[in-house]
Amino acid sequence: MKKLMRFVRPEVPALLQAGMIAGISLSMSVGLLACSAWLISMASTRPPILILEVAIVAVRFFGLGRGIVRYFARIREHDVALNIQTKIRQSIYSTMEERMPTQLIGVQRGKILQGVVSDSEAIQDLWLRIALPWIAALVSGASGIGIIYWLDHPFGVLAGIIFLAAMFVIPFVSILTSAGSEQRTTEEELFDGFIQACDSIEESLVFGTNESVRNELMKTQERISASEKKLASVAGISESLQMLFAGSTIALAIISSAHAFLTGIIPGANIAVIVLIPLAIYDGLPTTFAAFSQVTTLVKRAESLAPYLEPIAPDGVPHQLSHDDVTLKFTDLVPDTVKGRLLPVSAEASPGKPLVIQGRSGCGKSSIINAILGFVGYSGQITEIDPGSTSVMLQSDHLFATSIRENLKIGRPEVSDREIMQILEVVELANLIYSMPEGLDTHIGPYGFNLSGGEKQRLKLARVLLRHTSVYLLDEPFEYLDAQMAQRIALKIERILVTKTLLIVSHLGLRLSGQSNTLGLVATMQH
């Protein structure tokens, strides 16, 4: 909560202002009821119309004013809430952008999604549905109790004590009887399970596990429903307590006002005012009190955002490759993910002397690229590279459900169609694009659904080659391709990147010539 409060603290004056405006709106409701009660009571005695004129004007004023003031209060409340939410989300996005995958190991995507979208939105209820309504109710109650005290001092003191007890006791009971941590965990499971189900829908249909996946999601949903029922029962308890406090106040108001009238302390017209005002000051409190049952859940959600709000402390400024220093070298390198399965590797890549890393599946080829990028820890030494001067193709690269042109322009938005077609010639996709009626405007569907595995891989490769950088790291760029096509494309890539530093990870036995007709270094991975 401390990390969250640094976003809330600057907005506290604005929040208090919004609460006061909302309180004035509710106070106008109290004033409306009080004036209406007095007007009706006095009208029954048939006094001269001038005696009633002030009350008539007051009823009109409070009746029209409460809606207008409430409108401004809602604008102020949501303006402040959205400002806080925007700052929180900006902080989350900035922090997530700076983090490497190793810092997100063990974090489920559903939890990240919930943290960024759901939690940052839900915690607004802490001030929109809990703090601000409570402040407004306190202001409104104070105005109502003030009127009662003005009319009947002894009962005004008693009504004030009962009201303050209700304002503090009922929220306290609601918080104690709520249990939001279990629901919070269950919601995270549902988020993550749903995302995994979407990602594996094809495999589920092929292997016939879609029904079991759906049943698991339904069980999780049932657990959430059970938690919500528990919260509903807590809301019922809060409302019952509110009715108890309100009912006792009204009962005492009847007794006290009757006694005051009989003893000549107050006129008969004021009895209705004293009896009906408690209805106004307790009106709407059930919703406010019920919201306190969510405090535990909302605090848990706020705490879950803390890791994403923490700034990442820099570990120092590493030596980075500039555009004039493009020799990539690693010595005795062993990524942490393949310790015990990979012997220390030393190699070097420089312009005109590409490096090809080959080996059996699972031996750690991709881990070397991940270590170079800083995605995983490692032992040994690596000349670290500047991300701004590096183009990377990973096995997990994503294709978006849009056109071929838009997918290719992601890395370099200003690229021309002519350059795109030249690169598509390199990866041997040009003929396919020419054969499509819509050409580069052809939509490839979600995850490139409308393309084959080899076509998707070459499209990802083309996207990387369209960038202008000093270093190119390609992880299995020829996956799904036959050996002959892979060899042809590899030689074309070597020619167009002859002035660049190139590292290729591949399970195929590629042979690159090098600028001086010599083989690039081939590192063999061992178990």
TORDRENKOL-340847 format. One record per residue (C-alpha): y, z, x; residue in one letter; residue number from 0. Coordinates in Angstrom, 2 decimals. Each point is the difference from the previous one (the first is absolute). Layout:
BEGIN
Y,Z,X,A,NUM;
...
END
This chain:
BEGIN
0.00,0.00,0.00,M,0;
2.36,0.61,2.92,K,1;
-0.15,-3.66,1.00,K,2;
0.58,-1.04,-3.60,L,3;
2.94,2.37,-0.40,M,4;
1.98,-1.79,2.69,R,5;
0.26,-2.90,-2.46,F,6;
0.77,2.25,-2.97,V,7;
2.49,2.36,1.67,R,8;
2.91,-2.52,0.25,P,9;
-0.42,-0.75,-3.70,E,10;
-0.03,3.65,-1.18,V,11;
3.69,-0.02,-1.11,P,12;
-0.64,-3.16,-2.00,A,13;
-3.17,1.51,-1.50,L,14;
1.88,3.14,-1.04,L,15;
2.74,-2.16,-1.47,Q,16;
-2.57,-1.97,-2.01,A,17;
-1.61,3.25,-1.18,G,18;
3.37,1.39,-1.10,M,19;
0.85,-3.17,-1.93,I,20;
-3.40,0.09,-1.70,A,21;
0.60,3.69,-0.75,G,22;
3.35,-0.82,-1.61,I,23;
-1.75,-2.58,-2.17,S,24;
-2.53,2.59,-1.18,L,25;
2.81,2.52,-0.49,S,26;
1.62,-2.47,-2.36,M,27;
-3.19,0.06,-2.03,S,28;
0.29,3.78,-0.15,V,29;
3.64,-0.32,-1.03,G,30;
-0.92,-2.58,-2.64,L,31;
-2.60,2.29,-1.55,L,32;
2.29,3.03,0.15,A,33;
2.92,-1.84,-1.63,C,34;
-2.26,-1.58,-2.61,S,35;
-1.53,3.38,-0.90,A,36;
3.42,1.63,-0.31,W,37;
1.38,-2.95,-1.98,L,38;
-2.84,0.03,-2.52,I,39;
0.14,3.77,-0.38,S,40;
3.76,0.06,-0.45,M,41;
-0.05,-2.98,-2.36,A,42;
-2.24,1.99,-2.35,S,43;
2.90,2.44,-0.51,T,44;
2.32,-2.87,-1.04,R,45;
2.96,0.85,2.29,P,46;
3.09,-2.20,0.30,P,47;
-0.83,-3.30,1.73,I,48;
2.36,0.74,2.89,L,49;
-2.22,2.94,1.00,I,50;
-2.92,-2.41,0.43,L,51;
1.98,-2.77,1.70,E,52;
-0.39,1.34,3.55,V,53;
-3.78,0.34,-0.43,A,54;
-0.21,-3.53,-1.43,I,55;
1.83,-1.43,3.03,V,56;
-2.20,2.06,2.35,A,57;
-3.18,-1.33,-1.65,V,58;
1.23,-3.57,0.51,R,59;
1.00,0.72,3.59,F,60;
-3.32,1.61,0.98,F,61;
-2.02,-2.58,-1.94,G,62;
1.61,-2.97,1.74,L,63;
0.55,1.66,3.35,G,64;
-3.55,1.14,0.73,R,65;
-1.34,-3.57,0.04,G,66;
2.79,-1.28,2.22,I,67;
-0.28,2.87,2.46,V,68;
-3.80,-0.32,0.04,R,69;
0.35,-3.69,0.84,Y,70;
2.14,0.79,3.06,F,71;
-2.40,2.79,0.98,A,72;
-2.98,-2.39,-0.05,R,73;
1.88,-2.54,2.11,I,74;
0.90,2.68,2.54,R,75;
-3.52,1.44,0.07,E,76;
-1.73,-3.31,0.58,H,77;
2.59,-1.18,2.50,D,78;
-0.64,3.08,2.16,V,79;
-3.79,-0.21,-0.49,A,80;
-0.12,-3.67,0.98,L,81;
2.16,0.67,3.07,N,82;
-2.45,2.67,1.14,I,83;
-3.01,-2.20,-0.74,Q,84;
1.50,-2.96,1.88,T,85;
0.63,2.14,3.09,K,86;
-3.55,1.38,-0.11,I,87;
-1.55,-3.43,-0.32,R,88;
2.17,-1.43,2.77,Q,89;
-1.13,2.83,2.25,S,90;
-3.65,-0.61,-0.91,I,91;
0.26,-3.74,0.63,Y,92;
1.77,0.52,3.32,S,93;
-2.58,2.54,1.15,T,94;
-2.95,-2.15,-1.10,M,95;
1.47,-3.00,1.79,E,96;
0.16,1.91,3.29,E,97;
-3.55,1.31,-0.20,R,98;
-2.93,-1.62,1.69,M,99;
-3.38,-0.31,-1.76,P,100;
-1.40,2.84,2.14,T,101;
2.47,2.35,-1.65,Q,102;
-1.31,-1.01,-3.41,L,103;
-3.69,0.46,0.74,I,104;
-1.62,1.96,-2.81,G,105;
2.84,-0.72,-2.43,V,106;
-1.28,-1.80,-3.06,Q,107;
2.01,-2.92,-1.27,R,108;
0.02,1.50,-3.49,G,109;
1.60,3.13,1.41,K,110;
2.67,-2.04,1.78,I,111;
0.68,-1.98,-3.16,L,112;
0.21,3.16,-2.05,Q,113;
2.23,1.64,2.59,G,114;
2.44,-2.87,0.24,V,115;
0.13,-1.03,-3.64,V,116;
-1.40,2.66,-2.29,S,117;
0.85,3.24,1.82,D,118;
3.53,-1.01,0.98,S,119;
0.63,-0.84,-3.64,E,120;
-1.81,2.99,-1.51,A,121;
1.88,2.61,2.03,I,122;
3.17,-1.04,-1.80,Q,123;
-1.32,2.17,-2.83,D,124;
0.77,3.05,2.15,L,125;
3.68,-0.50,-0.75,W,126;
0.05,-2.39,-2.97,L,127;
-2.46,1.86,-2.24,R,128;
-0.04,3.49,1.46,I,129;
3.09,1.09,1.94,A,130;
2.70,-1.88,-1.92,L,131;
-1.33,0.75,-3.53,P,132;
-0.37,3.67,1.00,W,133;
3.60,0.14,1.24,I,134;
1.20,-1.77,-3.16,A,135;
-1.97,2.42,-2.19,A,136;
1.49,2.94,1.90,L,137;
3.55,-1.31,-0.56,V,138;
-0.71,-0.70,-3.65,S,139;
-1.59,3.41,-0.50,G,140;
2.98,1.71,1.65,A,141;
2.38,-1.71,-2.42,S,142;
-2.12,0.97,-3.00,G,143;
-0.43,3.59,1.14,I,144;
3.75,0.11,0.64,G,145;
0.70,-0.90,-3.65,I,146;
-2.48,2.61,-1.23,I,147;
1.54,2.63,2.30,Y,148;
3.48,-0.84,-1.30,W,149;
-1.19,0.51,-3.58,L,150;
-2.38,2.95,0.56,D,151;
0.22,1.77,3.38,H,152;
-3.20,2.12,-0.14,P,153;
-2.22,-2.84,-1.17,F,154;
1.67,-2.41,2.44,G,155;
-1.16,2.19,2.91,V,156;
-3.54,0.23,-1.44,L,157;
-0.19,-3.75,-0.68,A,158;
1.19,-0.70,3.56,G,159;
-2.74,2.21,1.49,I,160;
-2.68,-1.72,-2.12,I,161;
1.31,-3.44,0.93,F,162;
0.08,0.72,3.74,L,163;
-3.52,1.43,-0.21,A,164;
-1.18,-3.20,-1.68,A,165;
1.76,-2.17,2.59,M,166;
-1.79,1.70,2.90,F,167;
-3.26,1.38,-1.42,V,168;
-1.26,-3.14,-1.75,I,169;
0.49,-2.34,3.02,P,170;
-1.67,2.61,2.22,F,171;
-3.02,0.17,-2.33,V,172;
-0.17,-3.81,-0.18,S,173;
-0.03,-0.30,3.78,I,174;
-2.65,2.71,0.42,L,175;
-2.36,-1.47,-2.59,T,176;
0.32,-3.59,1.21,S,177;
-2.46,-1.49,2.47,A,178;
1.22,-3.33,1.23,G,179;
-1.68,-0.24,3.41,S,180;
-3.34,-1.06,-1.47,E,181;
1.61,-2.68,-2.10,Q,182;
1.96,-1.18,3.01,R,183;
-3.19,-0.47,2.05,T,184;
-1.76,-1.72,-2.88,T,185;
2.89,-2.42,-0.48,E,186;
-0.19,-0.94,3.69,E,187;
-3.73,-0.71,-0.40,E,188;
0.70,-2.22,-3.01,L,189;
2.72,-1.93,1.84,F,190;
-2.20,-0.61,3.02,D,191;
-3.10,-0.77,-2.06,G,192;
1.89,-2.54,-2.08,F,193;
1.37,-1.76,3.09,I,194;
-3.42,-0.13,1.63,Q,195;
-1.51,-1.33,-3.22,A,196;
2.56,-2.82,-0.05,C,197;
-0.62,-0.83,3.66,D,198;
-3.79,-0.13,-0.45,S,199;
-0.19,-1.62,-3.42,I,200;
-1.81,-3.08,1.29,E,201;
-2.62,2.05,1.85,E,202;
-0.43,2.23,-3.06,S,203;
-0.75,-3.00,-2.18,L,204;
-2.38,-1.51,2.54,V,205;
-2.00,3.19,0.59,F,206;
0.24,1.25,-3.57,G,207;
1.84,3.24,0.84,T,208;
3.04,-0.64,-2.19,N,209;
-1.35,2.18,-2.81,E,210;
-0.58,2.99,2.29,S,211;
3.46,-0.42,1.52,V,212;
1.53,-0.04,-3.46,R,213;
-1.98,3.11,-1.00,N,214;
1.28,1.87,3.06,E,215;
3.57,-0.91,-0.90,L,216;
-0.59,1.14,-3.58,M,217;
-1.34,3.37,1.23,K,218;
3.11,0.46,2.12,T,219;
2.16,-0.90,-2.99,Q,220;
-1.84,2.58,-2.11,E,221;
0.75,2.67,2.59,R,222;
3.68,-0.92,-0.17,I,223;
-0.14,0.21,-3.80,S,224;
-1.53,3.48,0.25,A,225;
2.83,1.09,2.29,S,226;
2.55,-1.43,-2.40,E,227;
-1.58,1.91,-2.88,K,228;
0.35,3.17,2.04,K,229;
3.66,-0.78,0.59,L,230;
0.39,-0.63,-3.73,A,231;
-1.41,3.45,-0.73,S,232;
2.51,1.48,2.45,V,233;
2.75,-1.82,-1.87,A,234;
-1.34,1.55,-3.20,G,235;
0.20,3.47,1.52,I,236;
3.58,-0.65,1.10,S,237;
0.98,-1.19,-3.45,E,238;
-1.64,3.02,-1.61,S,239;
1.96,2.35,2.25,L,240;
3.17,-1.91,-0.78,Q,241;
-0.65,0.35,-3.73,M,242;
-0.64,3.72,0.52,L,243;
3.34,0.49,1.78,F,244;
1.90,-2.21,-2.45,A,245;
-1.63,1.58,-3.05,G,246;
0.66,3.53,1.20,S,247;
3.64,-0.89,0.70,T,248;
0.46,-1.47,-3.49,I,249;
-1.73,2.99,-1.64,A,250;
2.24,2.40,1.89,L,251;
3.01,-2.17,-0.87,A,252;
-0.77,0.37,-3.71,I,253;
-0.37,3.77,0.29,I,254;
3.06,0.47,2.23,S,255;
2.30,-2.30,-1.99,S,256;
-1.05,1.58,-3.29,A,257;
0.75,3.45,1.40,H,258;
3.32,-1.17,1.40,A,259;
0.96,-1.50,-3.38,F,260;
-0.96,3.13,-1.92,L,261;
2.03,2.16,2.38,T,262;
2.97,-2.37,-0.30,G,263;
-0.03,-1.13,3.64,I,264;
-0.33,-3.73,-0.82,I,265;
0.82,-2.06,-3.10,P,266;
-2.85,-1.58,-1.95,G,267;
0.80,-3.53,1.22,A,268;
-0.90,1.01,3.57,N,269;
-3.57,0.99,-0.92,I,270;
-1.13,-3.64,-0.12,A,271;
1.68,-0.65,3.36,V,272;
-1.74,2.90,1.74,I,273;
-3.41,-0.82,-1.53,V,274;
0.10,-3.76,0.63,L,275;
1.44,-0.09,3.55,I,276;
-3.33,1.14,1.56,P,277;
-1.60,-3.09,-1.55,L,278;
2.45,-2.15,1.97,A,279;
-0.30,1.77,3.33,I,280;
-3.81,-0.04,-0.10,Y,281;
-0.20,-3.58,-1.29,D,282;
-1.44,-2.33,2.63,G,283;
-1.22,2.81,2.22,L,284;
-3.72,-0.66,-0.70,P,285;
0.29,-3.33,1.82,T,286;
1.85,1.62,2.90,T,287;
-2.46,2.87,0.28,F,288;
-3.02,-2.31,-0.29,A,289;
1.32,-2.03,2.95,A,290;
-0.37,3.08,2.21,F,291;
-3.78,-0.38,-0.31,S,292;
0.39,-3.06,2.25,Q,293;
1.76,1.90,2.79,V,294;
-3.19,0.59,2.00,T,295;
-0.97,-3.67,-0.19,T,296;
3.50,-1.19,0.89,L,297;
0.26,2.38,2.96,V,298;
-3.35,-1.29,1.29,K,299;
1.27,-3.54,-0.34,R,300;
3.19,0.89,1.85,A,301;
-2.05,1.60,2.79,E,302;
-2.22,-3.08,0.23,S,303;
3.08,-2.10,0.80,L,304;
0.92,2.21,2.97,A,305;
-2.12,-1.90,2.59,P,306;
1.67,-3.26,-1.03,Y,307;
3.48,1.50,0.27,L,308;
-0.50,1.29,3.53,E,309;
1.72,-2.12,2.63,P,310;
-2.35,-1.24,2.73,I,311;
1.02,1.42,3.34,A,312;
0.01,-2.69,2.69,P,313;
-2.46,0.56,2.86,D,314;
2.31,-1.59,2.53,G,315;
1.08,-3.55,0.76,V,316;
-2.96,-2.01,1.35,P,317;
0.29,-2.95,2.29,H,318;
0.12,-3.03,-2.28,Q,319;
-0.38,-3.67,0.62,L,320;
3.22,-1.91,-0.32,S,321;
0.24,-3.73,-0.61,H,322;
0.25,-0.46,3.77,D,323;
-2.89,2.31,0.84,D,324;
-3.00,-1.22,-1.93,V,325;
-2.97,1.01,2.13,T,326;
-2.30,2.17,-2.09,L,327;
-2.29,2.16,2.12,K,328;
-2.42,2.81,-0.74,F,329;
-2.04,1.99,2.51,T,330;
-3.15,2.08,-0.61,D,331;
0.69,-0.20,-3.72,L,332;
-2.30,1.74,-2.48,V,333;
1.27,0.40,-3.61,P,334;
-0.79,3.38,-1.54,D,335;
-1.83,-1.65,-2.89,T,336;
-2.68,-1.46,2.31,V,337;
-0.40,2.68,2.65,K,338;
-3.57,0.05,1.22,G,339;
-0.59,-3.54,-1.24,R,340;
2.40,-1.90,2.24,L,341;
0.26,0.01,3.76,L,342;
3.54,0.21,1.42,P,343;
1.63,-3.43,-0.15,V,344;
2.71,-1.45,2.23,S,345;
1.62,-3.38,-0.71,A,346;
3.26,-1.88,0.05,E,347;
1.67,-2.70,-2.09,A,348;
3.07,-1.98,0.98,S,349;
1.63,-3.33,-0.90,P,350;
-2.41,-2.86,0.73,G,351;
-2.87,2.46,0.58,K,352;
-1.25,1.12,-3.39,P,353;
-2.48,2.83,-0.32,L,354;
-3.07,-0.37,-2.21,V,355;
-1.93,3.15,-0.89,I,356;
-3.56,-0.66,-1.12,Q,357;
-2.95,2.19,-0.87,G,358;
-2.50,1.11,-2.56,R,359;
1.05,1.26,-3.42,S,360;
1.09,3.65,0.01,G,361;
0.41,0.31,3.76,C,362;
3.75,0.62,-0.18,G,363;
1.71,-3.38,0.26,K,364;
2.44,0.69,-2.85,S,365;
0.51,3.56,1.24,S,366;
1.58,-1.40,3.18,I,367;
2.66,-1.81,-2.02,I,368;
0.55,3.12,-2.11,N,369;
0.42,2.03,3.21,A,370;
2.50,-2.53,1.37,I,371;
1.98,0.23,-3.24,L,372;
-0.11,3.81,0.07,G,373;
-2.08,0.19,-3.17,F,374;
-2.72,2.10,1.68,V,375;
-0.08,2.36,2.95,G,376;
-1.56,-1.04,3.31,Y,377;
-0.70,0.96,3.58,S,378;
1.18,-2.16,2.88,G,379;
3.26,-1.86,0.43,Q,380;
1.67,-2.73,-2.07,I,381;
3.27,-1.80,0.53,T,382;
1.50,0.75,-3.41,E,383;
1.54,-2.84,-1.93,I,384;
3.10,-0.33,-2.10,D,385;
-1.00,-0.55,-3.67,P,386;
3.04,-2.23,-0.45,G,387;
-1.28,-2.46,2.63,S,388;
-3.61,0.02,-1.22,T,389;
-1.87,-1.96,-2.64,S,390;
-3.26,1.54,-1.17,V,391;
-2.88,-1.24,-2.13,M,392;
-2.36,2.76,-1.10,L,393;
-3.26,-0.25,-1.91,Q,394;
1.58,1.91,-2.87,S,395;
3.00,-2.35,-0.40,D,396;
0.92,-0.51,-3.64,H,397;
0.66,-3.16,-2.00,L,398;
2.36,0.37,-2.95,F,399;
-0.49,-1.41,-3.47,A,400;
2.68,-2.63,0.41,T,401;
0.39,-3.52,1.38,S,402;
-1.27,-1.24,3.36,I,403;
3.59,-0.55,1.11,R,404;
1.09,3.55,-0.83,E,405;
-3.03,1.49,1.76,N,406;
0.79,-1.97,3.15,L,407;
3.72,0.83,-0.03,K,408;
-0.50,3.77,-0.09,I,409;
0.18,0.36,3.78,G,410;
2.84,-2.50,0.39,R,411;
1.91,-0.70,-3.24,P,412;
2.21,-2.74,1.47,E,413;
-2.88,-2.22,1.11,V,414;
0.14,-3.61,-1.27,S,415;
-2.73,-1.85,-1.87,D,416;
-0.25,-2.39,2.96,R,417;
-0.85,2.86,2.38,E,418;
-2.46,1.39,-2.54,I,419;
-1.86,-3.30,-0.21,M,420;
-0.09,-0.28,3.82,Q,421;
-1.69,3.39,0.26,I,422;
-2.34,-0.85,-2.85,L,423;
-1.05,-3.02,2.09,E,424;
-0.83,2.38,2.84,V,425;
-2.26,2.16,-2.18,V,426;
-1.43,-3.11,-1.73,E,427;
1.26,0.86,-3.46,L,428;
2.50,-2.83,-0.42,A,429;
-2.43,-2.39,-1.69,N,430;
-0.97,2.68,-2.51,L,431;
3.65,0.68,-0.86,I,432;
0.74,-3.72,-0.34,Y,433;
-2.91,-0.33,-2.43,S,434;
1.37,2.70,-2.32,M,435;
2.22,-1.28,-2.85,P,436;
2.60,2.70,0.60,E,437;
-0.29,0.00,3.79,G,438;
1.71,3.00,1.60,L,439;
0.95,1.26,-3.47,D,440;
-3.68,0.56,-0.88,T,441;
-0.65,3.60,-1.02,H,442;
-2.96,1.53,1.80,I,443;
-0.65,2.81,-2.48,G,444;
-0.55,3.72,0.74,P,445;
-1.26,0.56,3.58,Y,446;
-0.23,-3.79,0.41,G,447;
-2.67,-0.17,-2.72,F,448;
0.32,-3.78,-0.36,N,449;
-0.78,-0.65,3.69,L,450;
-3.22,0.26,1.98,S,451;
-0.45,2.61,2.73,G,452;
0.69,-2.49,2.79,G,453;
3.04,-1.42,-1.78,E,454;
1.46,3.46,-0.50,K,455;
-0.56,0.85,3.66,Q,456;
1.73,-3.15,1.20,R,457;
2.90,0.60,-2.38,L,458;
0.49,3.47,1.49,K,459;
-0.19,-1.52,3.48,L,460;
2.63,-2.62,-0.88,A,461;
2.31,2.74,-1.26,R,462;
-0.15,1.76,3.37,V,463;
0.44,-3.20,2.02,L,464;
3.20,-0.82,-1.90,L,465;
1.71,3.01,1.56,R,466;
1.94,-0.36,3.26,H,467;
-0.91,2.93,2.23,T,468;
-1.06,0.64,3.61,S,469;
-3.39,1.55,-0.71,V,470;
-2.77,-1.03,-2.42,Y,471;
-2.93,2.29,-0.79,L,472;
-2.68,-1.69,-2.13,L,473;
-2.91,2.05,-1.30,D,474;
-2.92,-2.19,-1.12,E,475;
2.23,-2.95,-0.97,P,476;
-3.06,-2.28,-0.32,F,477;
-2.07,2.16,-2.32,E,478;
-1.94,-2.07,-2.58,Y,479;
0.44,-3.15,2.13,L,480;
-2.76,-1.91,1.74,D,481;
-0.01,0.02,3.80,A,482;
1.21,-3.59,0.41,Q,483;
3.02,0.39,-2.29,M,484;
0.84,3.34,1.64,A,485;
-0.09,-1.57,3.47,Q,486;
2.25,-2.90,-1.08,R,487;
2.59,2.29,-1.60,I,488;
-0.12,2.42,2.97,A,489;
0.90,-2.79,2.43,L,490;
2.85,-1.16,-2.24,K,491;
1.34,3.55,-0.16,I,492;
-0.20,0.31,3.77,E,493;
2.08,-3.17,0.39,R,494;
2.77,0.97,-2.42,I,495;
0.17,3.55,1.41,L,496;
-0.21,-1.00,3.64,V,497;
3.25,1.85,0.80,T,498;
-1.04,3.09,-1.93,K,499;
-2.26,2.96,0.69,T,500;
-3.14,-0.50,-2.08,L,501;
-2.89,2.38,-0.66,L,502;
-2.87,-1.07,-2.27,I,503;
-2.84,2.18,-1.25,V,504;
-2.95,-2.06,-1.17,S,505;
-3.76,0.31,-0.43,H,506;
-0.32,-3.70,0.87,L,507;
-0.45,-1.34,3.51,G,508;
3.42,-1.58,0.33,L,509;
1.00,-1.81,3.17,R,510;
3.71,-0.40,0.72,L,511;
1.16,-2.16,2.87,S,512;
3.14,1.82,1.09,G,513;
3.06,-1.93,1.20,Q,514;
-1.55,-0.65,3.42,S,515;
-3.36,-1.07,-1.49,N,516;
-1.55,3.38,0.79,T,517;
-1.75,2.28,-2.45,L,518;
1.96,2.85,-1.48,G,519;
-1.45,3.43,0.66,L,520;
-2.95,0.84,-2.26,V,521;
-0.77,3.70,-0.39,A,522;
-3.53,0.81,-1.16,T,523;
-0.41,3.11,-2.14,M,524;
-3.12,2.16,0.50,Q,525;
-1.68,2.69,-2.10,H,526;
END
